[in-house]
Amino acid sequence: MAQGKGSLVVVESPTKAKTIEKYLGKGFTVKATVGHVRDLPQRELGVDVENGFLPKYITIRGKGKTLAELRKAARAASDIYLATDPDREGEAIAWHVTQHLTGDNATEPAKARPLAGKEKPRPAGKKSRKKKTAAEKPAPSPNGPRFHRVLLREITRDAVAEAIEAAGEIDDRKVEAQQARRILDRLVGYKASPLLWKSVKTGLSAGRVQTVALRLIVERENEIRAFKPQEYWTIEALLEAEQKKFAAKLAKIDGKKPELPNADAANAVVKAVSGKPFVVSEVQRKERRKHPVAPFTTSTLQQESAKQLGYSSRRTMRLAQDLYEGIDVGTEGAVGLITYMRTDSTRVAPVAIDAVRAYIKDYFDDPRYLPEKPNVYTNKKASRVQDAHEAIRPSDVNRRPESLRQYLSPEQFKLYELIWRRFVASQMSAAVYDTTTIDFAVGKYLFRATGSVVIFDGYHAVYREGREVEEGKTLDDLAPVPPLEKGAEATVHEVKPSQHFTEPPPRYSEASLVKELERLGIGRPSTYSSIIGTLRTREYVDAKDRRFLPTDLGETVAKVMISRFPDIFNVEFTSEMEDELDKVEEGELAWRKVLETFYGPFQKALDSVDTDELIKEAHGIDQTDLQKCPEDGGQLRVRSGRFGPFIACSNYPACRYTKPLKRDKVPDRPTDQVCKDCGSPMVIKTGRYGEFLACTRYPECKHTRPIPLGVKCPRCGDGELAERRTRRGRSFFGCSNYPKCDFSTWYRPVPDTCPDCRNLGAEKRFTKGRGEYRRCLKCQTEWGAPEGAEATVAT
């Protein structure tokens, strides 16, 4: 190991920092950036479109102390190892850290940068007295002698040592790809979101990829609404032979697929076959093999975790990050239990294949469980696959899940077990089935019984894939049939017709949406969790029975964005953009070319937007809503304001007549609350700012108050916490006894019990690194969110 005196290692996560520091020992200081340290400014575009899309990077608020600690450590270090995550985002963080530590404020990794503004190059030999800007200065090499890029694809003692020895340079192309994506997203968010503020509601956001994902959900909902069920009938004969009951379904009529649209057609078939013998006309027996599936990629891990464990993509990735960064497992100390969890490759290192094959050979007495040669898996979309990382697998296959249970949380254990089983199964033999198909020819009607028996369980001894209803039946779902031969006769107990109706396409589940995004090439697997999380947090979608359906707000947002940017917020364009970003990373395409290709049509669409027409379209306003002003006869027009669009007189400010846009009235909902002024029952009403409690004697009694959240105030112990709003419309939560009690918090209180002090009441908090968690309102103890908590919208 290159153990230079006073070496600094920079990682992203504090957890990873603690794990690595134990492995490296003396001579190494490990510091964590805790994510990005520089980014585009929040309150301005931060991109100089006229000057080649030059970005303006600033230090992220709150990262000053972190950077100061890095500078101090760097001054005492002879070598600096940049060991941020081995992907585009990690590469960009490493580059930004390098720029900060070298004192260079460069805005792009490439050596050649454009001149600032519109300045022309000076003639050769002529000196300029003008002070050079940061963009003009030749940048110190980000891969200078002190700086070394380290790629940690698994965090174990040996892997860390090997990565330090093999340290290289920052990959400028990866940085450029990340920068291009960041600028694309900023251009869309900064320039398209104001259209939503003007036409729908202030504070909404439009995202380059999230809008396309929302479009898929909205279009699926429209398909469901437009679907008209069609009646059809099936016929099943309940038979018995060899003292075994089984079923045979009508498969053909005159050699064709049966079409029975109504009861009359079905009853005609029943009448025709009733009383006739069911004699076996043909028997087919086959041996079928079901091969194991590849070890997990990011996408398949998210899908399978949703199916088998019920975890959202965000929760899955948070838990996988914990397992990758390191868990204290007793005598070994902290160790990374899995390889890097952001990958779309199914490749596995030869040493890992040898280890798992040795494990299978030792664990199973039957040699049939181990195939003669290792199983090799290829990706269906090989051109899109980034093969820098292995598939997701255990860092050591000999760490059985049961041996780690005591060191892991229940959630971590379940996910590690899923990853471990899938990896072991991927190098096992196929499961073998004996399938039998028995045909019964009854005149022109052919009935068929199909059965299946497992004759060797193979990889199923370790792992079985999860399935959703719409994915259909498998060989395991087929019941065995009796061993009949041609000419044998079965006893008929009943010929039963059944009515059915065709069903609409199912709503997307977490797993099926991820699968569809990957199939269409929208986003990258590592971004799926943030895409879905944003749709939930923005309240563009709801989850019902673990299926996504768009909210009214989500449908309006999709309608506005798609109507004005049909060529940008569509599947094909978004998929092509991902291909182009991949080409930037591969060095086949300049990052500015990608931005130029996108920005031209995008700006042209922006320039053509008529705000008034957009508001009318978004809210279904026709000309009858825009007649003469009832106060002065002026023409009514749509306007956008601080709280969204409205109708106003065109003679403003002489006439101040306004009218809210028509909205569907939300019915009042009864409650068990009593008015504090008059003692009458109260109901839940919906107003401009959301729901609130109001007295049923209105307008005689005008008492209103926020809806209590079922959590007592931790300060006075008497009042209940309820949602309120600041003057600028931001939500906060305060005591109902205000102004006597002025307790307040920005975080939504939930009626969860603290594991330490048993107080009923906690803040619902969320961070990207940790996910959703709880903090006690009384003693400040923190703990994880309860199972299923991420199905709710984080506030």
N, C-alpha and C positions, 0 to 999 in steps of 0.2 A: 504494500500500500504506500502511495506517495505521501509520506507523513511529514510534510513541511511544517516547520515551526510556526505556530500561530496561524493555522489555516482556518478560514471561515467557510461554513457551509450554509447556504441559503435555501430554505424550503418554504412551502406555503402554509402548512398546518402546524400548530404547536404540538399536536399529538405526534405527528411524524418527526418533528424536531427532537422530542424526548426519546423516541425509539432509536433514531439514528445516532444521537449523541452517546447512547450506551454502547453502541457497536464500535464507534470510532475511537472513543477513549481520549486520552490526553493529547494535547496538540491541536485539537479541533474544537471550535466553537460553532454551535448550530443555532441559527436564528430563523424565525418564521415571519413571513410577510403578512400572513393571514389574508390571502387573496391578492388582488391587484393593488398596486400602490399609486399608479397614475392612470388617468382616464380623461375622456373629453369632459369639458365643463357641463354642469347640469342646466344652467340657466341661459345658455346660448348654444348656437349650432356647433361651434367649435371646429368647423371644417371650412377651409378657404377653397370654395368650389372653383373660383376663377384662377387660382394658382395651383392647379393640378391636384385638387382635393387634399391640400396640405392640412393635416390635423393639428389641433392645438391641445397639447396634453398639459394637465395640471395635476398637482398632488391631490389625491382623494382626501376629502375632509376626514380628520381623525387619524390619518396615517403619518402625521408629522413626527410623533414620538417614535413610531416604528422605524422610520427612515433615519432618525437621529441615532437610534441604537445601532442600525446597520452601518452608518458612517463611522461611528466610534469603533465598532468591531473591525471594520475594513482597514482602518488606519493601522491597527496592530497586526494585521494579517499579511503574510507573504503571498498566500494563494487564496483565491476566492472560488469556491465551487458552487455553481448555480444548479441546485437539485430540485427545482420546481417540477410540477407534474409533466410527464413526457407527452404533451399534446400541444396544440396551437396556443391555447390560453397560457399554459405553463411556459412555453417558449417566449411569449410576449412579456410575461411577468419577469422572466430572467433578463430579457433585453432592457426593460424599463429600469430594473434594479441596477444593471450595468451602467446605463446612461446617467442615473442619479449618482452613483458612486464615483464615476469618472468626471462628474461636473459638466457633462455634455447634455444639452437640451435638445438634441436632435429629434426630429419628428417622424423619421422613417429610417428603417435599417439599411436601405440601399446606400451605397457610397455616393452615387451621383444624385444630387438634389437640385430642384429648380431654383432659379434666382427668385428673390422675394419680389412681390408686386409685378410691375410691368417693366422693370429696369432691363435695359439691353446690355449685352456684354461689352465691356470697354475694349478699345483697340489694343492689339498686342503691344507690350512694352510700356503702356501708359499706366501710371500708378493712380490709385484712387485714394483720396483722403477720407472717404466715407467709412465709418465703422461698420464692419461686417455684422450681419444679423446671425442668429443661431442657425437659421436655415442655410446660410451661405458658407459658414465655417466648415472646413473639412473635419469630419468627426473622428475622434480617436477610435481606433478599432475596438468594437464591442467584444471582440475575441482576443484582446491583448494578452500579454504573457501572464498577467495575474489572474485572468478570468478563465474558468473552465466549465463547460456545460456537462452536467452529469444526468444521465437518464436512468431513473430508478423504476424498473418495471415490476419489481417485487422488493419488499423490504425485509430481508433476512440478513444475517451477519455476512454470509458469503457474497450475496448479491450486492450489498452495499460496497464491500471491499472491491469487488470486480468492477462496479460502476465507477468508483473513484479512480481506479487504475486506467480505465478506458475513457476517461473524460475527454471531451472534444470541444467543439466550438458551437456557438449559437447558430441555429439554422435561420438565416435571414428570410428564406422563402416561407417558412412557417410563420414567422412574425408578420410578413407582408400579407399572408392569407388571413391571419387573425385581424390585422388592421383593416383590410378591405371589408371583411364581414362587419366589423364594428362601425365603420363609416357608413356602410349600406344601411345598417339598422338605425343609425343616428339620422340619416337623411330622411328615411321613411317616418320614423317616430316624430322628428321635429317639424317636418313639413306637412305630413298628412294628418297628424293628430288634431291640429287646430280646426280642420274641417269638421271633425266630430264635436269639438267644443261649440262651434257655431250652430251646427245643425241638430245635435242630439243633447249633449250634456257636458258641462265643464268638467275637466279632469280626466276624460277618457283617453285611452291610448290606442294607437294603431301600430301593429308590428308587422314587419316584412314576412315573417314565417307564421307567427301566431294567427294572423288574419286568414291565411290559407287553411290552417288547421281548423279555425272557426268555420270557415266556408264549408269544409267537409261535413262538419257536424250539422250545420244549418241545412245543407242540401240533403243530407240523409233524413232529417226531420221532415223536409218538404216531400220527399219520396213517401214517407210513412203516411203523411196526411193525404196525399193524392192517391194512395193505394186503394184499390177496390177489390175486396176479397171475392174469390171465385169458388163456388161449391164444387166438390168432387167427392167420389165415394171409393172405398177400397173394400175388398172381400177377403176374408180369412177363413180357412177351414181348420177347425180344431180336430186333430187326428190322434190315433193311438196305435202303436205297433211295438212288439217286443216288450210289452208292459211299460212303455214309456210314452207319455203324452207330448205332443209337439204341434206346431202351427205351420201351415203352408198358405202362402199368399197367392192371389190371382196375379200371374205374371204376364200372360199374353192371351189375346183372343184372335184366333186365326193368324197366329204368328206375329201379331203386332201388339204394341203396348196398349193396355186397356184404357179406354176413356169413358168414365162413368160419371156424367155431369149431374145426375139427379137420382132420387130414390127409385124412380120407375126403372131406370136402366140397371141399377144395382139389383133390384128385386127380380128382374127378368133373368139375370145370371144365376141368382140363388135358386130360382124355380127350375132353371134348365139343368142344374147339376144335382139338385136334391134327389136322393134315392139312388143315385148312380154310384158304382164302385170307384174307389180311388186306388188305382193300380199303378205301381211304379213303372214309368216309361223309360227313365234314364237315371243313372247314378254317376256323378263325377266326384272323384276324390283327388285332392291336391295337397301337396305340402307347401305351405307358404311361410316366408321368413319376414320378420319385422326387424329391420336393422336399427341399431342404436342411433341416436341423434348426436350432432356435434356438441362439443363443450360450448359453454355460453359465450355469446357476444353481448355487448351492452344492450342491444335491442331484445334479444331472446331472453336475457336475464330479466328485463323489465316485464316482458310478456308472461313468462312463467311464474314470476313472483306475484303478479296480479292474479293469475289463475289459481295457483296453489296456496298462496299465503294471504291473498287479499290486500297486498301492499300497493300503494300508489307508486308511480315511477319515482317521485321525489323521495319517498321514504326508502325505497329500494336502493337508490344511489347514495343516500346518506349512510345507510347501514353498510353498504359495500365500501364506502370511503373509510369508515371506522375499521373494517376488517383489513383493508389494504395498508392503512397508516400504522397500525400496530396495536395489539392487545396484550396486556400483561398476563402471561400464562404460567405463572408460578416460577419454578426453578429456571426456566429459560429467560424470564424477564419479558419485556415488551418485544413482540415479533409480529411482522406483517403476515397475516394468515392467507391472503389471496394475492394474485398478481393484479396488475393495474386494471381498473374496472371500466375504462373508457376505450373500447376497441370494437372493431367490426371484422376482425380476423378470427378464423377458426384454427389457425396454426398453433401447434404446441411444440415446445422445445424438445429435442430428442432425449435429453436427460430426464425430462419429466415423463415422457412416454415410457422410457425404460423403467422408471420408478413405479409407475402405476401398473405396468404389466407384471413386475415382480410382486407387487402387492396382491394382484388378482390371483397369481399363481400360488402364493402362500396361503391366501385366505380361503379359496375354494378347493375342496378335495377333488372335485370333478374337473379334469383337464379341458372339458368341452367349453368351459366358461371363458377360456383365453384363446382368441383366434391365433392362427399360425403366424400371421403378420400383423403389424399395427394397423389399425383403421386410420384411413386418411380422408380428410374432409376438404371439400372445395366450396368456395362461396359462389352463390348463383350470380351475383353481380360483381364479378372479379374486377371489372374496370373501375368500379367505385370504391373498392375495398382499400383501406389504408393498412398495410401489413406491418407497420412498425412494431406493433404490440402483439403479444400472444393472445390466445383466447383467455377468458377468465377461468382460472383454475386455482386449486389450493397450492400454496407455496411449497408445502410438503404433504404429499398424499398420506403419509403415515400418521398425520395428526387427525385421527378419527374424530368425528363430531362429538361422540359421547365423552371422549377424554377431555374435551374443552368446555363442556356444558357449564361447569362451575365457574368459569372465568368470563362467560358471555352473558349478556342480557338475553331474555327469551327471544326477542326479535333478531338479535345478532346470531343466536344459535340456529334459528330456523333458516336464515338466509345462508349461513355457512354450510349447513347440512345440505341444502338444495344445490349449492355450487359443488360441494364435494361429491355428492351422489351422481350428479350429471357428468362430472369429469371421469369418475371411475367407470360409469356405465358406457361412456363414449369409446372405451378401449376393450369392451367385452363383446362376446359373440351375440349373434342375432337370436331373438326369440323365435321358436319354430311352432307352427300351428298345423294341425290336420284339419282341413276344411272339407266338408261334404255338402254337395248340392243334390237334392232329390226332386225329380220332376214327376208330377202326376198329370197325365193327359186324360181329361174327362171330356170327350168329344172335341170340340174346337177350343175348349178352355184348358189352359195350362196353369196348374198350381205348382208353386216351387217352395221347398223348405231348404234353408241354408243353415248349417251349424258349424261350430268351430270348437276344437279341443286343443289345449296347450300340451304339446308333447315335450317341450324343453323351454323353460322360462328365460334362459339367457340373461341379457342385461336387465330384464324386468326383476331379477332377484335383488337389484340395487335401486332401480329408478323407473318411474312411470311418468309420462308426460301428462300435464293437465290439459283438460279440454273444456270448451264452452259449448253450449247447446247447439249453436249454429254450425259447429264443426262436424256434426254428424257422428255416426256410430263407427266403432272400430271392430277388429276381429274379437276383441275381448268381450264385446257386447252380445255376441251371437251364442245362443244356448246350443248345447250338443243335440244331435238328432240320432235316432236309433240306426244301427248298422243294417240297413235294408239292401236287398239286391233287386235287380230288374225283374219284374213280374210279381213281386210281393204286393200284398194288398193291405191297406191300412183301414182301421175302423174309423168311421166318421161319426163324431159326436155332435158337431154343429157346423153349419156354414153361415158365417156371421157378416152382414154388411155393416160398414161404419161410415158415418158422414164426416167430412173434413172441409176446411176452408183454407185456401192459400193464405199465407201470412206475409206481412210486409217485411222488408229487410230490417234486421234488428238494429237498434241504436248501438253506437260504438261503446264498447267497454274500454277500460284502461288498456287491456292487452290488445284488443282488435284495432284501436286507434293507433297505437304504437306500430303495429304490424302494417297498417295501411300507410302511415307516414313513411316507413322504411321502404315499402314497395314502390311508392310514388317518387321516392327520392327527395322528400321535403325535409329540410333540416338535416342534422346529423344525429346519430343515436345518442350522443352525449348531451344533446340539447332537448331531447323529448320531454324530460322531466320538467324543465323550466318552461317549455311551451305550454304543457298541460297545466302546470301550476299557475301560470299567468292568466290563462283563461278562467280558472276557478277564482283566483284572487280578484280579478276585475269584475267578477260576477257576470261574465259573458255566457257561462254554461252552469248548469246544475247537475248534480249526480243523483239519480233515482234508481234504486236497486242496482247500484254499481254500473249504471249506464248513463252516458252523457246526453243531455238534451239542452238546446240553447234557451236562454232566457229571452224575454222580450227585448231587453237591452242588447243582448248578443246578436239577435236577428237584425235589429236596426243598424248596429255597427257594421255587420256584414253587408247589409243592403247598401249602405252609403258608400263603403269602400269599394265594393265590387262594381257598383254602377259607375263610379268615377274613374276607377283604375282597373278595367277588365283585363288589360294585357299584362298587368304587373302582379295582381293578387290572384294568379291562377296557378294550377299545378305545374303545367309545362314550364312556364317562365321560372318559377321558384326552383324546380328541379335542375334546369339548365344553369341557374346561378350557382347551385351547389357544385355542379361539375366544373364550372369556371373557377371557383375558389379552390377546388382540388388541383386544377391545372396551375394555379398560382403557386401552390405549395410544391408542386412537382417541377417548377421552373419553366413551364411551357407557355405561360401567359403573364403579362405584366399586370400588376394589381391596379394601376390606373386605367388600363384598358377595360377591366371589368366594371369599374365605376362609371366610365364614360358611356359604355353600352347601356348601363342601367339608367343613368341620370337624364339622358336626352329625352326618352319617351316619358319618364316620370315627371319632369318639369313641364313638358308640353301638356300633359294631362292636368297638372296643377293649375296652369295658366288658363285653361278652358273652363274651370269650375265656376258656375254661377251660384253664389251662396243662397240667394232667394229660391231658386229652383230646387236646390239641394234640400232645403228645409221643407219645401212643399212635398217633395218626393219621400223624404224620410218619415214624415208624419201624415201622409195621405191627405194633404190639404188640396181641395179643389176651389174653383173660382167662386162658388157660393159662400165660402168662408171669408172671401176677401171683397165684400160689397162695400157700400159707403159707410163712413164712420157715423154712428148714431148721434154723436154730439155736434159735429160741425159739417157733416156731409163729405169730408175728405176721403180720399181713397185709402182703404186699409192695405197694409203691406206686412210681410213677415220680416222680423228683425231678430238678430241674435244678441243676447245680453249675458250678464254675469251668471245668471242661473239657467241659461239655455235659451232656445228660441221662443218667440211670442209674436202676437199680432198687435200692430200699433198703427195709429193714424199717421199718414204721410205729412200732415201739417205740424208735426212736432217741431219746436217746443210750444207753438201757439196752442195746439191741442195735445193734451197729455193722455188721451184715451188709449188704454191697452186692454188686451184680452188674452188670457192664456190659451195655448193650443189645446184643442179638444183631446181629452183623455178618457179612457174607459173608467168609469167610477168603480172603485174598489169597495165592495160591501163591508159594512161594519161587522166586527167580530165580537161576540159577547165575552166577558171576563168575570172573574169572581172578585174584582177590585171594587171598592166603594169610594164615592166622591168625598173628599175631606171637607168640602164646604157645605154640602146639603145632604149627604148620606145616601144619594141615589146610586144605582148601579152605573158602572163605567164600561165603555166599549173601546175596542182598538180601531182607530181611524187611520187613514193614509193621507198624508198631505205632501206638500212640496219637498219637505225634508225627511220624508219617511213616515214610519208608523209612530203613533202616540196614543195615550189614554185620554179619553174625553168623556165628560158627563153626559148621560142620556137626556138630561133636562135642558140641553142647549137649545135656544139661546138664552133661556131664563137663567141658567147657571153656565158660566163660561170657564169653569175650572178644567184645566188640562195638566198633564204631567207625563214625563217619559215613562216608558214601559220598564218596570223593574226586571233585573236579570236573575233574581233568585239568590243574590249574594248580599249578606249584611255588610254594612260599612265597617272596616277594621278599626277605624278611629273612634267613632262614637258608639258603635255596637247596636244602634237603634235603627238608623235609616237604612234604606236599601240602595244599592248601586244601580244607576240607570245611565243610558246613553244620552249625551248632550252634544251640542255643537258650539264651536267658537264663532266669533263674528265673521270669520272668513270661511266658515262652513266645514272646518275640520272636526271630526268626531273625537270626543273624549268621554270618560266615564266618571261620574261624580255622585256624591251622597244626595239622597232625596231630602235631607234636612238642611240643605243649603239655604240661607247663608249661615245658619247656626253651626254647621259642620262644613268645612271647605275641602274635605278630602277629594282628590281626583287622581286619575291615572290615564295615560294614553292607551294602555293595553286593555283589551276586552276581558272583564272578569267572568269566570266560569265557576259553576258550583262543584268543583272537584275538591276532595279531601286531602289535606297535606299529610304525607306519610310520617312527618316528625311531630308536629304539634296538634294534628287532627283537626285543624281549623277548616271549616267549609268555606272555601273561597280562594281562588288563585287567578293570576294574570295569565292569559293565553299569549305566549310569545313565539316568535319564529325568527330563525336566522338561516341563511343558505347552507352554512356549514353544518349546523346542528339539526335543522328542521324544526318542527313544532315541539314546544316543551311548556312546562308550567312553572310559575314562581309564586310561592305562598304569599298572600297579601299581609299576613301577620308576621311570620318569622323569616321570610325571604328564602326559604329552602327551595331548591329547584329540582325538578324530576321530569322524566319523559312524558310525552302525551299518551293518553290511554289508547288502546287498540281501536282503530277505525277513526281516530280524531281527524286525520287528514281528509276525510270525506267532507268535512265542513270547510267553509270559506274562512281563511285566516284574515284577521283584521289587523 
